[in-house]
């Protein structure tokens, strides 16, 4: 898989593309302050498929959504642990 960082403006914005044969994924991550020591993370994902992957993806729509949610929850736990460890 090839990762290309298309916008790197942390801590406010991070955007990249991830490509491999039959799959193109664009991720847009925006981070906004939402109160004292709170951050709102907005994650937009775009998937495009070609060839055989188009057929496989059709049957795995929920899997992509679920996996994205798991990744976001894991990152949230990591970020909260890091912040909590500094206080």
Order of alpha helices (4+ residues) and beta strands (2+ residues): beta-beta-beta-beta-alpha-alpha
